[in-house]
Amino acid sequence: MGFCAAHEDINSLCLTVVQRLVERGRLSWDAIGRLEVGTETVIDKSKAVKTVLMQLFHDSGNTDVEGIDTTNACYGGTASLFNAAAWVESSAWDGRYAVVVCGDIAVYATGNARPTGGAGAIAMLVGPNAPLVLERGLRGTHMEHAYDFYKPDLASEYPVVDGQLSIQCYLRALDRCYAVYRRKAESQWQQAGIQRPFTLDDFKFIIFHTPFCKLVQKSVGRLLLNDFLATPNPDTATGLYKGLQPFRGVKLEDTYTSKEVEKAFQAASQDIFNQKTKPSLLLSSRNGNMYTPSMYGCLASLLAQSSAQDLAGSRIGAFSYGSGLAASMFSLRVSQDAAPGSPLDKLVSSLADLPARLDARKRVAPQDFAKIMKQREETHHLGELGRGDATHFPPIPSQDPTDPLSITALSLQPTTLPTGLRRISSLAPGI
């Protein structure tokens, strides 16, 4: 599980990935016209993380950068991506890139939930001629009012969680989003003269928001249940639906707590999970739940462990969920061009070191982790101004010379640029 010491905050994580994205991509700061941030990690109730990131643009003189923060649990990154894509498609677009940043520090109070935390940030570049394209018209969204996970205590980083309710909300949102997505896909096909149902076979890969990996495996089974119930005359004697006839008459709304249904469809979908989803769980299984970057960490994991040739032309299904609740299912179409030096080849190559970066992290004993969490509790209320005062913190570990592009919260004095103190931070891949 990834985590942050008290020297780190959401600003330092997001600064790190944006700087990495721009410098490694050899971009000009003038080439960015929109910057959106999705996060639920709040350290200031008024000032947006986006405004802190504008420090990076100072030397370029570029202040004409639209966009701001978006917050709703783990969904803010997806809302930011949709906003950025809409800007590029709109009459307001001025030809420059948009950057989408997703970042969070997920921590829990002492108890069973604490090991389900995580931390990280991801930055994504949005613009024309991209190797990954949002498929137009193929988006299913579900939103409703629920208190499955929320943070009513603004002086604490810790959430209030109803675990069972949250799982039910997640699965219900998955059902609703898939139904809308599938209906829109079939409508497009009908307009093209194609008459057939949309099924999981039409996704080469499927990525999910991942609170924990077991829920993702259940979710693949859940999608298979949707396909099964929507198929007029499924073959339950052989093949994919073998042995599932007893569930032919179930209603989706009656199955959210059914272990029998869950086990049957999880078993039936095992091969689908292994082929389409398991490769995307590298970051989630080793870094934990990053909240807004979670699903995009799954995308990075998939790209890092696939060849450009295997990805070329494929459709990647994506399910994003944020408690409270907001959820969407959409899809990405991968470029057909996998030639050496192509945008797709460059993207895949840029992520090839992801497993090595995970291996290079510093291991911390459980008792030391508990001490660090205690220190975060004691300093969280200080906010950005308090974290700028080094008297609150022990000495910072020495800088890792292999990664000069990391920024810590202590380098972010309120009136200075983040050019002084840098060291390796928690996992924060810049895509």
C-alpha positions as CSV (number, residue, x, y, z in Angstrom):
1,M,0.0,0.0,0.0
2,G,1.3,3.4,-0.9
3,F,1.1,6.2,1.7
4,C,2.4,9.7,2.4
5,A,4.3,11.1,5.3
6,A,3.2,14.4,6.8
7,H,5.7,16.2,4.5
8,E,3.4,15.3,1.5
9,D,0.1,16.8,0.7
10,I,-2.2,16.8,-2.3
11,N,-0.5,19.9,-3.7
12,S,2.9,18.3,-3.7
13,L,1.6,15.1,-5.3
14,C,-0.2,17.0,-8.1
15,L,2.8,19.4,-8.6
16,T,5.1,16.4,-9.1
17,V,3.0,14.7,-11.7
18,V,2.3,17.8,-13.7
19,Q,6.0,18.7,-13.8
20,R,6.9,15.2,-14.8
21,L,4.3,15.2,-17.6
22,V,5.5,18.4,-19.0
23,E,9.3,17.9,-18.7
24,R,9.3,14.3,-19.8
25,G,7.0,15.1,-22.7
26,R,9.2,18.0,-23.6
27,L,6.1,20.3,-23.7
28,S,6.1,24.0,-23.5
29,W,4.1,25.5,-20.6
30,D,2.6,27.9,-23.2
31,A,1.1,24.9,-25.0
32,I,-1.3,24.2,-22.1
33,G,-4.6,26.1,-22.2
34,R,-6.7,24.2,-19.7
35,L,-5.8,22.4,-16.4
36,E,-8.4,20.5,-14.5
37,V,-7.9,18.8,-11.1
38,G,-10.1,16.0,-9.7
39,T,-9.5,15.4,-6.0
40,E,-11.4,14.8,-2.7
41,T,-8.3,15.5,-0.6
42,V,-9.2,18.9,0.8
43,I,-6.6,21.0,2.7
44,D,-8.2,24.4,2.0
45,K,-11.9,25.0,1.9
46,S,-11.6,27.8,-0.6
47,K,-8.3,27.7,-2.6
48,A,-8.2,25.1,-5.4
49,V,-5.3,22.8,-6.0
50,K,-5.4,24.1,-9.6
51,T,-4.3,27.5,-8.4
52,V,-1.3,26.0,-6.6
53,L,-0.3,24.3,-9.8
54,M,-0.2,27.6,-11.5
55,Q,3.2,28.2,-9.8
56,L,4.6,25.8,-12.5
57,F,3.6,28.2,-15.2
58,H,5.2,31.3,-13.6
59,D,8.4,31.5,-15.6
60,S,6.6,31.0,-18.9
61,G,4.3,33.9,-18.2
62,N,1.3,31.8,-19.2
63,T,-1.7,32.6,-17.0
64,D,-4.3,32.0,-19.6
65,V,-5.2,28.5,-18.4
66,E,-8.8,27.6,-17.9
67,G,-10.2,24.9,-15.5
68,I,-10.5,24.4,-11.8
69,D,-11.0,21.6,-9.2
70,T,-13.9,19.1,-9.3
71,T,-14.9,17.2,-6.2
72,N,-17.1,14.2,-5.6
73,A,-15.3,11.4,-3.9
74,C,-13.5,9.2,-6.4
75,Y,-15.3,10.6,-9.5
76,G,-13.7,14.0,-9.7
77,G,-11.0,12.9,-12.1
78,T,-13.5,11.5,-14.6
79,A,-15.6,14.7,-14.5
80,S,-12.4,16.6,-15.1
81,L,-11.5,14.4,-18.1
82,F,-15.0,14.9,-19.6
83,N,-14.7,18.7,-19.1
84,A,-11.3,18.7,-20.8
85,A,-12.5,16.6,-23.7
86,A,-15.6,18.8,-24.1
87,W,-13.3,21.9,-24.2
88,V,-11.2,20.5,-26.9
89,E,-14.3,19.7,-29.0
90,S,-15.9,23.1,-28.4
91,S,-15.8,26.5,-30.1
92,A,-13.9,27.8,-27.1
93,W,-10.8,25.6,-27.9
94,D,-7.8,27.6,-28.9
95,G,-5.7,24.8,-30.2
96,R,-3.7,24.1,-27.0
97,Y,-3.6,21.0,-24.8
98,A,-5.6,20.3,-21.7
99,V,-4.1,18.6,-18.7
100,V,-6.2,16.5,-16.4
101,V,-4.8,15.7,-12.9
102,C,-6.3,13.2,-10.5
103,G,-4.8,12.9,-7.1
104,D,-5.7,11.8,-3.6
105,I,-4.3,10.6,-0.2
106,A,-6.6,7.9,1.1
107,V,-6.2,7.3,4.8
108,Y,-8.4,5.7,7.4
109,A,-8.7,5.7,11.1
110,T,-7.1,2.8,13.1
111,G,-9.0,-0.4,12.5
112,N,-10.0,-2.8,9.7
113,A,-10.3,-0.2,7.0
114,R,-6.8,1.3,7.4
115,P,-5.1,-1.2,5.1
116,T,-7.5,-0.3,2.3
117,G,-5.9,3.2,1.9
118,G,-3.5,4.4,-0.8
119,A,-2.0,7.5,-2.3
120,G,-1.0,8.8,-5.7
121,A,-1.6,11.2,-8.5
122,I,-1.8,10.8,-12.3
123,A,-1.6,13.5,-15.0
124,M,-3.0,13.1,-18.4
125,L,-2.6,15.1,-21.6
126,V,-5.7,15.8,-23.7
127,G,-5.6,17.0,-27.3
128,P,-5.9,16.1,-30.9
129,N,-4.4,13.0,-32.6
130,A,-4.2,11.1,-29.3
131,P,-3.4,7.4,-29.2
132,L,-6.4,6.9,-26.9
133,V,-9.7,8.4,-28.0
134,L,-13.0,8.8,-26.1
135,E,-15.7,7.1,-28.1
136,R,-18.3,9.7,-29.0
137,G,-21.9,9.0,-27.8
138,L,-20.9,6.0,-25.8
139,R,-21.2,7.1,-22.2
140,G,-23.6,5.9,-19.5
141,T,-24.0,7.8,-16.3
142,H,-25.9,7.2,-13.1
143,M,-26.2,9.6,-10.2
144,E,-28.2,9.5,-6.9
145,H,-28.2,10.7,-3.3
146,A,-26.5,8.3,-0.9
147,Y,-24.4,8.4,2.2
148,D,-22.2,5.3,1.6
149,F,-18.9,7.2,2.1
150,Y,-18.5,10.8,3.1
151,K,-16.2,13.2,5.1
152,P,-18.4,15.3,7.4
153,D,-15.5,16.2,9.8
154,L,-13.5,18.9,7.9
155,A,-10.8,18.8,10.6
156,S,-10.0,15.2,9.8
157,E,-8.7,13.2,6.8
158,Y,-10.8,10.2,7.8
159,P,-14.1,9.3,6.1
160,V,-17.3,7.8,7.5
161,V,-17.9,4.6,5.6
162,D,-20.9,2.2,5.4
163,G,-19.0,-0.7,3.7
164,Q,-21.9,-2.9,2.8
165,L,-24.0,0.0,1.5
166,S,-21.1,1.3,-0.5
167,I,-20.6,-2.0,-2.3
168,Q,-24.3,-2.2,-3.1
169,C,-24.2,1.4,-4.4
170,Y,-21.2,0.6,-6.6
171,L,-22.8,-2.5,-8.1
172,R,-26.2,-0.8,-8.6
173,A,-24.4,2.1,-10.4
174,L,-22.5,-0.4,-12.5
175,D,-25.7,-2.1,-13.6
176,R,-27.3,1.3,-14.5
177,C,-24.3,2.6,-16.3
178,Y,-23.8,-0.6,-18.3
179,A,-27.5,-0.6,-19.3
180,V,-27.3,3.0,-20.6
181,Y,-23.9,2.4,-22.3
182,R,-25.1,-0.8,-24.0
183,R,-28.3,0.9,-25.2
184,K,-26.4,3.8,-26.8
185,A,-24.0,1.4,-28.5
186,E,-26.8,-0.7,-29.9
187,S,-28.5,2.5,-31.1
188,Q,-25.4,3.5,-33.0
189,W,-25.2,0.0,-34.5
190,Q,-28.8,0.1,-35.6
191,Q,-28.2,3.4,-37.4
192,A,-25.4,1.6,-39.3
193,G,-27.7,-1.3,-40.1
194,I,-26.2,-3.7,-37.5
195,Q,-28.8,-5.7,-35.5
196,R,-27.2,-7.4,-32.5
197,P,-26.8,-6.9,-28.7
198,F,-23.7,-5.4,-27.1
199,T,-21.9,-7.8,-24.8
200,L,-18.7,-8.0,-22.9
201,D,-17.1,-9.5,-26.0
202,D,-17.2,-6.1,-27.5
203,F,-14.6,-4.8,-25.0
204,K,-11.1,-6.1,-25.4
205,F,-10.2,-4.8,-22.0
206,I,-12.3,-3.4,-19.1
207,I,-10.9,-1.2,-16.3
208,F,-12.7,-0.3,-13.1
209,H,-12.5,2.1,-10.2
210,T,-10.9,-0.2,-7.7
211,P,-11.5,0.3,-4.0
212,F,-10.2,-3.3,-3.6
213,C,-9.4,-5.9,-6.2
214,K,-12.0,-8.4,-5.1
215,L,-14.8,-6.0,-5.9
216,V,-13.5,-5.6,-9.4
217,Q,-13.6,-9.4,-9.9
218,K,-17.2,-9.4,-8.6
219,S,-18.0,-6.5,-11.0
220,V,-16.9,-8.5,-14.1
221,G,-19.3,-11.2,-12.9
222,R,-21.9,-8.6,-12.5
223,L,-21.6,-7.5,-16.1
224,L,-21.8,-11.1,-17.2
225,L,-25.1,-11.4,-15.2
226,N,-26.4,-8.3,-17.1
227,D,-25.5,-10.0,-20.4
228,F,-27.1,-13.2,-19.3
229,L,-30.4,-11.7,-18.4
230,A,-30.4,-9.6,-21.6
231,T,-29.8,-12.6,-23.9
232,P,-33.1,-13.9,-25.2
233,N,-32.2,-17.6,-25.4
234,P,-28.8,-18.3,-23.7
235,D,-27.2,-21.7,-24.0
236,T,-27.0,-22.9,-20.4
237,A,-26.0,-26.4,-21.4
238,T,-22.6,-25.6,-22.8
239,G,-20.2,-22.6,-23.1
240,L,-20.1,-19.4,-21.2
241,Y,-23.5,-19.7,-19.5
242,K,-23.3,-23.4,-18.6
243,G,-25.1,-24.2,-15.4
244,L,-26.6,-20.8,-14.9
245,Q,-30.2,-21.7,-15.8
246,P,-31.4,-21.5,-12.2
247,F,-30.7,-17.8,-12.3
248,R,-32.7,-17.1,-15.4
249,G,-35.6,-15.5,-13.6
250,V,-33.7,-13.3,-11.1
251,K,-34.1,-9.5,-11.0
252,L,-31.0,-7.4,-10.8
253,E,-32.3,-5.3,-7.8
254,D,-32.8,-8.5,-5.8
255,T,-29.3,-9.8,-6.2
256,Y,-27.0,-7.3,-4.6
257,T,-26.7,-9.3,-1.4
258,S,-27.0,-12.8,-3.0
259,K,-23.8,-14.8,-2.4
260,E,-25.2,-17.6,-4.6
261,V,-25.5,-15.3,-7.6
262,E,-22.2,-13.6,-6.9
263,K,-20.3,-16.9,-6.7
264,A,-21.9,-18.4,-9.8
265,F,-21.2,-15.5,-12.1
266,Q,-17.8,-14.8,-10.6
267,A,-16.9,-18.4,-11.5
268,A,-18.4,-18.2,-14.9
269,S,-16.6,-14.9,-15.7
270,Q,-13.1,-16.0,-14.4
271,D,-11.6,-16.3,-17.9
272,I,-13.1,-13.0,-18.9
273,F,-11.6,-11.4,-15.8
274,N,-8.2,-12.9,-16.4
275,Q,-8.1,-11.7,-20.0
276,K,-9.8,-8.4,-19.9
277,T,-9.2,-6.9,-16.5
278,K,-6.6,-8.6,-14.4
279,P,-3.7,-7.0,-16.3
280,S,-5.0,-3.6,-15.1
281,L,-4.7,-4.3,-11.4
282,L,-1.0,-3.9,-11.0
283,L,-1.1,-0.5,-9.3
284,S,-4.3,-1.3,-7.3
285,S,-2.9,-4.5,-5.9
286,R,0.4,-2.9,-4.9
287,N,-0.5,0.7,-4.1
288,G,-4.0,0.4,-2.8
289,N,-7.0,2.7,-3.5
290,M,-5.8,6.1,-4.8
291,Y,-9.5,7.4,-5.0
292,T,-9.7,9.7,-8.0
293,P,-6.6,8.2,-9.8
294,S,-7.7,4.6,-9.1
295,M,-9.3,3.8,-12.5
296,Y,-6.6,5.8,-14.4
297,G,-4.0,3.8,-12.4
298,C,-5.7,0.7,-13.9
299,L,-5.3,2.2,-17.4
300,A,-1.6,2.9,-16.7
301,S,-1.1,-0.6,-15.5
302,L,-2.8,-2.1,-18.6
303,L,-0.7,0.1,-20.9
304,A,2.5,-0.7,-19.0
305,Q,2.0,-4.4,-19.3
306,S,0.8,-4.6,-22.9
307,S,2.5,-4.1,-26.3
308,A,1.4,-1.4,-28.7
309,Q,0.6,-4.1,-31.2
310,D,-1.7,-5.9,-28.7
311,L,-3.5,-2.7,-27.8
312,A,-3.9,-1.3,-31.4
313,G,-7.5,-0.9,-32.5
314,S,-8.9,-2.2,-29.2
315,R,-11.9,-0.9,-27.2
316,I,-11.2,-0.3,-23.5
317,G,-14.3,-0.2,-21.4
318,A,-14.0,2.0,-18.3
319,F,-16.2,2.3,-15.2
320,S,-15.7,5.2,-12.8
321,Y,-17.5,5.5,-9.5
322,G,-17.5,8.1,-6.7
323,S,-19.5,7.7,-3.5
324,G,-22.4,9.9,-2.8
325,L,-22.9,9.0,-5.7
326,A,-21.7,9.6,-9.2
327,A,-20.7,7.0,-11.8
328,S,-20.1,6.7,-15.5
329,M,-19.2,4.0,-18.0
330,F,-17.4,5.0,-21.1
331,S,-14.9,3.6,-23.6
332,L,-11.6,4.4,-25.1
333,R,-10.7,3.4,-28.7
334,V,-6.9,2.8,-29.1
335,S,-5.2,4.0,-32.2
336,Q,-4.5,1.5,-35.0
337,D,-1.0,2.8,-35.5
338,A,1.4,0.8,-33.4
339,A,4.5,1.4,-35.5
340,P,7.8,2.3,-33.7
341,G,7.8,6.0,-32.8
342,S,4.0,6.3,-33.1
343,P,2.1,8.1,-30.3
344,L,0.8,4.8,-29.1
345,D,4.3,3.3,-29.0
346,K,5.6,6.3,-27.2
347,L,2.8,6.2,-24.6
348,V,3.3,2.5,-23.9
349,S,7.1,2.9,-23.7
350,S,6.8,5.8,-21.3
351,L,5.0,3.5,-18.8
352,A,7.3,0.5,-19.2
353,D,9.2,1.3,-16.0
354,L,6.0,1.3,-13.8
355,P,6.7,-2.2,-12.2
356,A,10.3,-1.1,-11.5
357,R,9.2,2.1,-9.9
358,L,6.8,0.1,-7.6
359,D,9.7,-2.2,-6.7
360,A,11.9,0.8,-5.9
361,R,9.7,2.2,-3.2
362,K,10.8,2.3,0.4
363,R,9.4,-0.4,2.7
364,V,8.1,0.8,6.1
365,A,7.4,-1.4,9.1
366,P,3.8,-1.4,10.4
367,Q,4.7,0.3,13.6
368,D,6.4,3.1,11.7
369,F,3.4,3.4,9.4
370,A,1.2,3.9,12.5
371,K,3.5,6.6,13.8
372,I,3.4,8.4,10.5
373,M,-0.4,8.2,10.4
374,K,-0.4,9.7,13.9
375,Q,1.7,12.5,12.8
376,R,-0.6,13.2,9.9
377,E,-3.5,13.4,12.4
378,E,-1.6,15.9,14.4
379,T,-0.6,18.2,11.5
380,H,-3.6,17.8,9.1
381,H,-5.4,20.8,10.6
382,L,-2.4,23.1,10.0
383,G,-3.2,23.4,6.3
384,E,-0.8,24.6,3.7
385,L,0.5,27.5,5.8
386,G,1.3,25.2,8.7
387,R,3.0,22.6,6.5
388,G,5.3,25.3,5.2
389,D,6.8,25.6,8.7
390,A,9.5,23.0,9.0
391,T,9.4,23.2,12.8
392,H,6.3,20.9,12.8
393,F,8.2,18.1,11.1
394,P,11.3,15.8,11.6
395,P,14.2,16.1,9.2
396,I,13.2,15.1,5.6
397,P,14.9,12.0,4.2
398,S,17.7,12.7,1.8
399,Q,16.7,13.4,-1.8
400,D,16.8,10.4,-4.2
401,P,19.3,11.4,-6.9
402,T,17.5,9.1,-9.4
403,D,14.3,11.2,-9.4
404,P,14.9,15.0,-9.3
405,L,11.3,15.7,-10.4
406,S,9.6,15.2,-7.0
407,I,8.2,18.0,-4.9
408,T,7.4,18.0,-1.2
409,A,4.9,20.1,0.8
410,L,7.8,21.7,2.6
411,S,9.1,23.1,-0.6
412,L,5.8,25.0,-1.1
413,Q,6.2,28.1,1.0
414,P,3.2,30.4,0.5
415,T,5.2,33.1,-1.3
416,T,7.8,31.1,-3.2
417,L,8.0,28.8,-6.2
418,P,8.6,25.1,-5.7
419,T,12.2,25.2,-6.9
420,G,14.1,24.5,-3.7
421,L,13.5,21.3,-1.9
422,R,12.7,18.2,-3.9
423,R,12.8,14.5,-3.1
424,I,11.1,11.3,-4.0
425,S,7.5,11.4,-3.2
426,S,4.9,8.6,-3.1
427,L,3.9,6.9,-6.3
428,A,2.8,9.6,-8.8
429,P,3.0,8.5,-12.4
430,G,2.7,11.2,-15.0
431,I,1.0,9.8,-18.1
